Amino acid sequence: VVVSVEVVLVSVVLVCVMVVLVVDVLVIVVLVVVIVVVLVLVVVLVTVVVLVVVLVTVVVLVEVVVLVMVLVEVVVLVEVVVEVTVVVDVDVVVVVLVAVV
């Protein structure tokens, strides 16, 4: 009877140790999976943020270039208009002077 009780106790202890080991392994696996998922999410978020920043900077640069081109066109148009008005004014002044003379 004593031997059987010892065998039962040893077997119970072994089963308890195995259960604890399995639970530990499962906890470690779950922790590793959670860490990997968090790292992947962080990497995805960082890449998305970087892509958004790059896209925004590209859009802003394109807008600035378009604005500069429009401003240059406006300046050229204003110069042309000023030249035309000066030429018209000179022609009118010459015509008026000729008419007066």
C-alpha positions in Angstrom: 0.0 0.0 0.0 2.8 2.4 0.8 4.5 1.8 -2.5 1.3 2.4 -4.4 0.7 5.7 -2.5 4.3 6.8 -3.4 3.8 5.8 -7.0 0.5 7.7 -7.1 2.1 10.8 -5.4 5.0 10.7 -7.9 2.7 10.3 -10.8 0.5 13.2 -9.5 3.6 15.4 -9.1 4.8 14.5 -12.6 1.4 15.3 -14.1 1.4 18.6 -12.2 4.9 19.4 -13.5 3.9 18.5 -17.1 0.8 20.7 -16.8 2.8 23.6 -15.5 5.4 23.1 -18.3 2.7 23.0 -21.0 1.0 26.1 -19.6 4.4 27.9 -19.5 5.1 26.9 -23.1 1.6 28.1 -24.1 2.1 31.4 -22.3 5.5 31.9 -23.9 4.0 31.1 -27.4 1.1 33.5 -26.9 3.5 36.2 -25.7 5.8 35.7 -28.7 2.8 35.8 -31.1 1.5 39.0 -29.4 5.0 40.6 -29.6 5.3 39.6 -33.3 1.8 41.0 -34.1 2.5 44.2 -32.3 5.8 44.6 -34.2 4.2 43.9 -37.5 1.5 46.5 -36.7 4.1 49.1 -35.7 6.0 48.5 -38.9 2.9 48.7 -41.0 1.9 51.9 -39.2 5.3 53.4 -39.6 5.3 52.6 -43.3 1.8 54.1 -43.7 2.9 57.3 -41.9 6.0 57.5 -44.0 4.0 57.0 -47.2 1.5 59.6 -46.2 4.2 62.1 -45.3 5.9 61.5 -48.7 2.6 61.8 -50.6 1.8 65.1 -48.7 5.2 66.5 -49.4 5.0 65.5 -53.1 1.5 67.1 -53.4 2.7 70.3 -51.6 5.8 70.5 -53.9 3.6 70.0 -57.0 1.2 72.7 -55.7 4.1 75.1 -55.1 5.6 74.4 -58.6 2.1 75.0 -60.1 1.7 78.2 -58.1 5.2 79.4 -59.2 4.4 78.7 -62.8 1.1 80.5 -62.6 2.8 83.5 -60.9 5.4 83.5 -63.7 2.7 83.4 -66.3 0.9 86.3 -64.5 4.1 88.4 -64.3 4.8 87.7 -68.0 1.2 88.7 -68.9 1.4 91.8 -66.8 4.7 92.7 -68.5 3.1 92.2 -71.9 0.1 94.3 -71.0 2.3 97.0 -69.6 4.4 97.0 -72.8 1.2 97.1 -75.0 -0.2 100.0 -73.0 3.1 101.9 -73.2 3.2 101.3 -76.9 -0.5 102.4 -77.3 0.2 105.4 -75.1 3.2 106.4 -77.2 1.2 105.9 -80.4 -1.7 108.0 -79.0 0.7 110.7 -77.9 2.4 110.7 -81.3 -1.0 110.8 -83.1 -2.2 113.6 -80.8 1.1 115.6 -81.3 0.8 115.1 -85.1 -2.8 116.3 -84.9 -1.8 119.3 -82.8 1.0 120.2 -85.2 
